[in-house]
Amino acid sequence: MSERQTSQTLAEISVSPLRRFVGAAAVAVSGTLLLGTAMFEPPQGPVLQVLVWAMALVLLLGAFRLYRDTGLVVRLTSEALLDSSGEVIVALEEIVEVERGHFSLRPSNGFSLKLKTEATPCWRVGLWWRAGQRAAIGGAASASQAKKMAETLEKHLGLSVLTD
């Protein structure tokens, strides 16, 4: 077992089963309605027909990914933010700032991070993303769990705690 796997969990974010189901179902219903439109009342012109079919497919695949990805848990350890699949979201030494304000670029019910260096882009629908010098946690997650994690992260890093 690696050192990262044995370190203590300081905070954790998970998505409730009901929130996972309702979110994925809403996206799937949108895709299904669009699919019905494509099959039974197709728009005029082949370009529009292809566009409607493509959007329906994207929504249905998005619903699947949303349900799958929100089954993961985000954990804050003393070394990194990582998810339950083992993916390291960001090492703590890379974090410059935690942003939780109303006007910051962040997911709903979550927070964003400014990083020292560019990170490899990755996205777990409804849970977290990272790209460039930013990462964000939240979306379908509970606001109280995300707030607790952001506060714990700020305290652990010795950053000034900014209230919402």
Protein Blocks (a to p, Z undefined) as FASTA:
>chain_A
ZZklmpccfbdcdddfklmmmmmmmmmmmmmmmmmmmmmmccehjklmmmmmmmmmmmmm
mmmmmmmmmmpccdddfkbccdfkopafbdfklpmbdcfbfkbccdehiacdddfbdcdd
dddehiaccehjbdceehjbcfklmmmmmmmmmmmnopacddZZ
